[in-house]
Amino acid sequence: MREPLQRAARRWWPLLLILAAAAAAYAPAVTSPFWLDDYFYLVAARDLSTADYARAVLTPWSSEPLLPFTRDFWRPLAFLTFELLEPVAGGRTWPYHLLVLAGHLAAAALTWAIAARIDPRPPVRAIAAGIVALHPGPYQAVAWVSSVNSLALPLALGAWLAFLAATPPGQPVRGRLVGLSAALLALGAMTREGAWVAVPVLAAWHVAVTARWQLRRRETWLPLLPFAVLTALYVVIRTRVFTEPFANRDIFDWGSHASRNYRACLEFLLLPFREQLFGVSGWRHTLQQLSIPVVPLLALGSAALRRWPPAILLGGALLSLFAVAPNQLGIGPRYLYFTIPWLALGLAILAADLLARFPRLPRAVPAAAGIAALILAAVALGDRVADWTRWGPGEQQRWVDALRAEYPDLPPGATVYAAGNVPGWLTVFGGANLGPAVRWYYPDAAGAVYVPPGEIPELGPGDVLFTAP
């Protein structure tokens, strides 16, 4: 009994260490307050009946005023999470945060499992899982309550892992596992659109690696048929039987902004310096610009050498960025969350190839370097998460607390006119996030309006003008 346990410990301790480091790094976010979009979901979950809420989130292009995101995003499973948790969690944030964090840890563990299946070398799984767990760029995709839609990532990774198990090279296809893979992808697509990037990666890997370019064989294509059907069904549902566009062109459209967004994603992918309000500058920005061609060149070079595993994975990372580049509202580092696993797996394979060129290198050297890198990454990520909780959710909560201290109660139908020292994030898009935040704490109030500097609002009966200290 002791020997199997020792073997298991030797095999799994790097993953356990990685997961522990990620949990420690994201610990500051577990108790952070609600922020921005969170209040839309909370108010809708509280004020709508379960039937009305479900109808709004399941209907593509819904027009529910309390939940305007359903008009432009069909993510019913992510939205339903609030309906299920709000009656239990209420105003406590930690259940939401723990759910998102659990999904992130599951994504790192699934990346480890995928790496172990596609490449037997231990460094591949450790490097890939470590990058997914501790990449400091898309931390808001884990630290923010509204990022519950990030649960689509472990579902997408689970779909590929099930497909790999269903299609072992040179063996019969396991139909039930193919069905499980398609079901997991369907759940992921209903949580966030980013899950779909798993399909081209899955298909390319199956054709170029598992089936080794056997394009004329019927058996090569049959396992991919459920995903083709699923894709067609998703398009029909998303467009309401082609009576609505696939996406709102006011939000997603191709134009000059798309190339700028794509370039910005590449800048931040390998060098995720701490972002500031207007981005990085100086030597850091120069390095980011120089890093833009690195991943494309690695993908092309791998393909030219017919090194298909890293070529497919890095190509999948590059392809995933096309899903966010058309966003006309702007992009942020959190949009890279569905890109990181494919990048991590591709880079991990290339890193293992490099290590293989030094066969005399003692195993303790890369192990020590890996542990040192893990500690540094965890400390840097934890500092970034803690800083975000102060200037993001923390600043907004301080404003809310000041409002509630000055006005413990508001008469029904009252409007809060917010002037002066309003947190910057609450003023964007005409102060759209102010109303839900106020309504969450004052259920009978009409909402809130942002008052730009120099303007004097006309107050109605019961309305208040609040200027934070």
C-alpha positions in Angstrom: 0.0 0.0 0.0 2.8 2.4 0.9 4.6 2.0 -2.5 1.5 2.9 -4.6 0.9 5.9 -2.4 4.5 7.0 -2.8 4.2 6.6 -6.6 1.0 8.6 -6.6 2.6 11.3 -4.5 5.6 11.6 -6.8 3.3 11.9 -9.8 0.7 14.3 -8.4 2.6 16.6 -6.0 3.4 19.2 -8.7 -0.3 19.5 -9.5 -1.3 19.8 -5.9 1.4 22.5 -5.4 0.1 24.4 -8.4 -3.5 24.3 -7.2 -2.5 25.4 -3.7 -0.5 28.3 -5.2 -3.4 29.4 -7.3 -5.9 29.2 -4.4 -3.5 31.3 -2.2 -3.1 33.9 -5.0 -6.8 34.3 -5.4 -7.6 34.2 -1.7 -7.9 38.0 -1.5 -10.8 38.0 -3.9 -12.9 35.5 -2.0 -14.3 38.1 0.3 -14.2 41.1 -2.1 -17.5 42.9 -2.6 -19.9 42.8 -5.6 -18.8 45.0 -8.5 -20.5 46.6 -11.5 -22.4 44.0 -13.5 -22.9 41.8 -10.5 -25.8 44.0 -9.3 -27.8 43.6 -12.6 -27.9 39.8 -12.0 -28.6 40.1 -8.3 -31.5 42.5 -8.7 -33.0 40.5 -11.5 -32.7 37.3 -9.5 -34.3 38.9 -6.5 -37.1 40.8 -8.2 -38.1 38.4 -11.0 -40.0 35.2 -10.5 -38.0 32.0 -11.3 -40.2 31.5 -14.4 -39.7 35.0 -15.6 -36.0 34.9 -14.9 -35.6 31.5 -16.7 -37.6 32.7 -19.6 -35.4 35.8 -20.0 -32.1 34.0 -19.9 -33.2 31.1 -22.1 -34.7 33.3 -24.8 -32.1 34.5 -27.4 -32.4 38.3 -27.9 -34.5 38.7 -24.8 -35.7 42.2 -23.9 -36.0 41.9 -20.1 -35.3 45.5 -18.7 -33.9 44.1 -15.4 -31.4 41.9 -17.3 -30.3 43.8 -20.4 -27.4 41.5 -21.0 -29.7 38.8 -22.3 -30.3 40.8 -25.4 -26.7 40.5 -26.6 -25.4 37.4 -24.9 -26.9 34.0 -24.8 -25.3 32.5 -21.7 -28.3 30.9 -20.0 -26.3 28.7 -17.6 -24.1 31.5 -16.4 -27.1 33.7 -15.8 -29.1 31.0 -14.1 -26.2 30.6 -11.5 -27.4 33.9 -9.9 -31.0 32.7 -9.8 -29.9 29.6 -8.0 -27.4 31.2 -5.6 -29.1 34.5 -4.7 -31.8 33.0 -2.4 -29.1 31.0 -0.6 -26.2 33.5 -0.6 -28.1 36.7 -0.5 -25.6 39.6 -0.1 -22.7 37.3 0.8 -20.1 37.3 -2.0 -18.0 34.3 -0.9 -20.2 31.6 -2.3 -20.0 33.2 -5.8 -16.3 33.6 -5.5 -15.7 30.1 -4.4 -17.7 28.7 -7.3 -15.6 30.7 -9.8 -12.4 29.8 -8.1 -13.3 26.1 -8.1 -14.0 26.3 -11.8 -10.5 27.9 -12.3 -8.8 25.2 -10.3 -10.7 22.6 -12.3 -9.5 24.2 -15.5 -5.9 23.9 -14.3 -6.4 20.3 -13.3 -8.0 19.4 -16.6 -5.1 21.1 -18.4 -2.8 18.8 -16.5 -4.9 15.7 -17.4 -5.0 16.7 -21.1 -1.2 17.3 -21.1 -0.7 13.9 -19.6 -2.8 12.3 -22.3 -1.3 14.1 -25.3 2.4 14.0 -24.2 3.9 11.6 -21.7 6.7 14.0 -20.5 6.1 15.2 -16.9 7.3 18.8 -17.6 4.6 19.3 -20.2 1.8 18.8 -17.7 3.5 20.8 -15.0 4.3 23.8 -17.2 0.9 23.8 -18.9 -1.1 23.6 -15.6 1.1 26.2 -14.0 0.5 28.7 -16.7 -3.2 28.2 -16.7 -3.4 28.4 -12.9 -1.2 31.5 -12.4 -1.1 33.5 -15.6 -1.5 37.1 -14.2 -3.3 38.5 -17.2 -6.9 37.4 -17.1 -7.2 37.4 -13.3 -10.6 39.3 -13.4 -12.0 36.2 -15.1 -11.5 34.4 -11.8 -11.7 37.2 -9.2 -14.9 38.9 -10.4 -18.3 37.5 -9.4 -19.7 38.2 -12.9 -17.0 36.0 -14.3 -19.1 33.0 -13.4 -19.3 32.5 -17.1 -15.7 31.5 -16.9 -17.0 28.1 -15.9 -17.3 27.5 -19.6 -13.6 26.9 -19.7 -13.4 23.7 -17.6 -16.5 22.4 -19.5 -14.7 23.0 -22.8 -11.5 21.4 -21.6 -13.5 18.5 -20.2 -15.1 18.1 -23.7 -11.7 17.7 -25.3 -10.4 15.4 -22.6 -13.5 13.1 -23.1 -13.0 13.2 -26.9 -9.3 12.2 -26.5 -10.4 9.3 -24.4 -13.1 8.4 -26.9 -10.7 8.3 -29.9 -7.5 6.6 -28.9 -5.2 6.1 -31.9 -5.6 2.8 -33.6 -8.6 1.7 -31.5 -12.4 1.7 -32.0 -14.2 5.0 -31.2 -16.1 5.0 -27.9 -19.4 6.4 -28.9 -20.6 7.2 -25.4 -17.6 9.2 -24.6 -18.1 11.2 -27.9 -21.6 11.9 -26.7 -20.3 13.0 -23.3 -17.8 15.3 -25.1 -20.5 16.9 -27.2 -22.7 17.3 -24.1 -20.0 19.0 -22.1 -19.3 21.4 -25.1 -23.0 22.2 -25.3 -23.0 23.1 -21.6 -19.9 25.2 -22.1 -21.4 27.0 -25.1 -24.5 27.8 -23.0 -22.2 29.3 -20.3 -20.0 31.5 -22.6 -19.2 31.6 -26.3 -15.5 31.1 -25.7 -16.1 27.4 -25.2 -16.4 27.0 -28.9 -12.7 27.4 -29.5 -12.3 23.8 -28.3 -14.0 22.5 -31.5 -11.4 23.6 -34.0 -8.6 22.4 -31.7 -10.4 19.1 -31.1 -11.0 18.6 -34.8 -7.5 19.6 -35.9 -5.9 17.3 -33.3 -8.1 14.4 -34.3 -7.3 14.8 -38.0 -3.6 15.7 -37.8 -2.5 13.7 -34.8 -5.0 11.0 -33.8 -6.0 9.9 -37.3 -2.7 11.1 -38.9 -4.2 12.8 -41.9 -6.4 9.9 -43.0 -8.8 12.3 -44.7 -10.4 9.8 -47.1 -11.5 7.4 -44.3 -15.1 7.7 -43.2 -14.0 6.7 -39.7 -12.0 9.9 -39.4 -15.0 12.2 -39.8 -17.7 10.3 -38.0 -16.6 11.3 -34.4 -16.8 14.9 -35.5 -20.3 14.7 -36.7 -22.0 15.5 -33.3 -20.0 18.7 -33.1 -21.1 19.7 -36.6 -24.8 19.1 -35.6 -24.3 20.9 -32.3 -22.8 23.9 -34.2 -25.7 24.1 -36.6 -28.2 23.8 -33.7 -26.5 26.6 -31.8 -26.7 28.9 -34.8 -30.4 28.2 -35.2 -31.1 28.8 -31.5 -28.9 31.9 -31.3 -30.6 33.5 -34.3 -34.1 32.4 -33.3 -34.5 30.3 -36.4 -32.6 33.0 -38.4 -35.1 35.7 -37.5 -32.4 37.6 -35.5 -28.7 38.4 -36.3 -26.1 36.2 -34.8 -24.6 39.1 -32.9 -25.4 42.7 -32.2 -23.4 44.8 -34.6 -23.3 47.7 -32.1 -21.2 45.4 -29.9 -19.5 42.9 -32.2 -18.5 43.9 -35.7 -15.5 43.8 -38.0 -13.7 47.1 -38.6 -10.4 48.8 -37.9 -10.9 48.3 -34.2 -10.7 44.5 -34.6 -7.1 44.6 -35.8 -6.1 46.9 -32.9 -7.8 44.7 -30.4 -6.1 41.6 -31.8 -2.8 43.3 -31.6 -3.4 44.4 -28.1 -4.3 40.8 -27.1 -1.0 39.6 -28.6 0.9 42.3 -26.7 -0.5 41.1 -23.4 -0.4 37.4 -24.0 3.3 36.8 -23.3 4.1 39.9 -21.3 1.1 40.7 -19.0 2.5 43.7 -17.3 0.3 45.2 -14.6 -2.3 47.2 -16.6 -2.9 50.9 -15.8 -5.8 53.1 -16.8 -4.2 53.9 -20.2 -2.1 50.8 -20.6 1.6 50.3 -20.2 4.3 52.6 -21.6 8.0 53.0 -22.0 10.3 50.0 -22.2 7.5 47.6 -21.1 5.3 48.6 -24.1 8.3 48.3 -26.4 8.9 44.7 -25.2 5.2 44.0 -25.6 5.3 45.2 -29.2 8.4 43.1 -29.9 6.6 40.0 -28.5 3.7 40.3 -30.9 5.1 38.0 -33.6 6.5 35.4 -31.2 3.4 33.1 -30.9 2.5 33.3 -34.6 6.1 32.5 -35.6 6.2 29.6 -33.2 2.9 28.2 -34.6 4.1 28.6 -38.2 7.5 27.2 -37.5 6.0 24.2 -35.8 3.7 23.6 -38.8 6.6 24.0 -41.2 8.5 21.3 -39.3 5.3 19.2 -39.2 5.4 19.4 -35.5 1.6 19.3 -35.4 0.9 19.2 -31.6 2.4 22.6 -30.8 1.3 24.0 -34.2 -2.4 23.1 -33.5 -2.4 24.3 -29.9 -0.7 27.6 -30.6 -2.9 28.0 -33.7 -5.9 27.4 -31.4 -4.7 30.2 -29.1 -4.4 32.6 -32.1 -7.8 31.5 -33.4 -9.5 32.1 -30.1 -8.5 35.8 -30.2 -10.8 36.3 -33.2 -13.7 35.7 -30.9 -13.0 38.8 -28.9 -11.3 41.2 -31.4 -14.5 42.5 -33.0 -15.7 43.8 -29.6 -16.5 47.4 -30.2 -16.9 48.2 -26.4 -13.2 47.5 -25.9 -11.3 44.6 -24.6 -9.4 43.9 -21.4 -6.9 41.2 -20.2 -9.8 39.0 -18.8 -10.8 38.2 -22.4 -7.6 36.2 -22.7 -8.9 33.6 -20.3 -10.1 31.2 -23.0 -6.8 31.6 -24.9 -4.4 30.7 -22.1 -4.9 26.9 -22.0 -4.1 26.4 -25.7 -1.1 28.7 -25.4 0.0 26.9 -22.2 -0.2 23.5 -23.8 1.7 24.5 -26.9 4.4 26.4 -25.0 4.8 23.5 -22.6 5.4 21.0 -25.4 8.0 23.3 -26.9 9.6 23.8 -23.5 9.9 20.1 -23.0 11.5 19.8 -26.5 14.1 22.3 -25.4 14.7 20.5 -22.1 15.3 17.3 -24.0 18.3 18.9 -25.7 20.1 18.9 -22.3 20.0 15.2 -21.3 22.8 15.6 -18.8 21.0 18.4 -16.9 20.2 17.1 -13.4 16.5 16.7 -12.8 16.7 18.7 -9.7 17.7 21.9 -11.7 14.4 22.2 -13.7 12.4 21.1 -10.6 14.0 23.8 -8.5 13.5 26.4 -11.2 9.9 25.4 -11.6 9.2 25.7 -7.9 10.9 29.1 -7.8 8.9 30.3 -10.8 5.7 29.0 -9.1 6.3 30.9 -5.9 7.2 34.1 -7.8 4.1 33.8 -10.0 1.8 33.1 -7.0 3.2 36.2 -5.1 2.8 38.5 -8.2 -0.7 37.2 -9.0 -1.8 37.5 -5.3 -0.5 41.1 -5.2 -2.4 42.0 -8.4 -5.6 40.4 -7.1 -5.3 42.2 -3.8 -4.7 45.5 -5.5 -7.7 45.0 -7.7 -10.0 44.3 -4.7 -8.9 47.7 -3.4 -9.3 49.9 -6.4 -12.3 48.0 -8.0 -14.9 46.3 -5.7 -13.4 48.0 -2.6 -13.7 51.5 -3.9 -17.3 50.9 -5.2 -18.3 49.4 -1.8 -16.9 52.4 0.1 -19.1 54.6 -2.0 -22.1 52.4 -1.3 -21.3 52.3 2.4 -21.1 56.1 2.5 -24.5 56.4 0.7 -26.1 54.0 3.1 -24.6 55.8 6.1 -26.0 59.1 5.0 -29.4 57.7 3.9 -30.3 54.6 5.9 -33.7 54.5 4.2 -35.1 56.0 1.0 -38.8 56.6 0.3 -40.4 54.3 -2.4 -39.7 55.5 -5.9 -36.8 57.8 -4.9 -33.9 58.4 -7.2 -30.4 58.9 -6.0 -28.5 61.6 -8.0 -24.8 60.8 -7.6 -22.4 63.7 -7.9 -18.9 64.5 -7.0 -16.5 61.7 -6.0 -18.2 58.8 -7.8 -15.9 55.8 -8.6 -14.9 56.1 -12.2 -16.1 52.6 -13.2 -19.6 53.6 -12.0 -19.7 56.6 -14.4 -19.0 54.7 -17.7 -21.8 54.2 -20.2 -23.7 57.0 -18.7 -23.6 55.6 -15.2 -25.5 52.4 -16.2 -24.2 50.5 -13.3 -25.3 53.0 -10.7 -29.0 52.1 -10.8 -28.7 48.3 -10.1 -26.2 48.9 -7.3 -28.6 51.3 -5.6 -31.6 49.2 -6.1 -29.9 46.2 -4.5 -29.6 48.1 -1.2 -32.8 50.1 -1.6 -35.3 47.6 -3.1 -38.1 50.2 -3.3 -36.0 53.0 -4.8 -36.2 53.9 -8.5 -32.5 53.7 -9.0 -29.7 56.2 -9.4 -28.5 58.8 -12.0 -24.9 60.0 -12.5 -24.6 63.8 -12.4 -21.6 65.0 -14.4 -19.5 67.9 -13.0 -21.1 71.3 -13.4 -24.7 70.0 -13.8 -27.4 70.6 -11.3 -30.2 68.0 -11.3 -33.9 68.8 -10.8 -35.0 66.7 -7.8 -38.4 65.2 -7.5 -40.3 64.4 -4.3 -38.2 62.0 -2.2 -35.1 62.2 -4.5 -31.7 62.9 -3.0 -28.5 64.4 -4.2 -25.5 62.5 -2.8 -22.0 63.6 -3.0 -19.5 61.1 -1.5 -16.9 62.5 0.9 
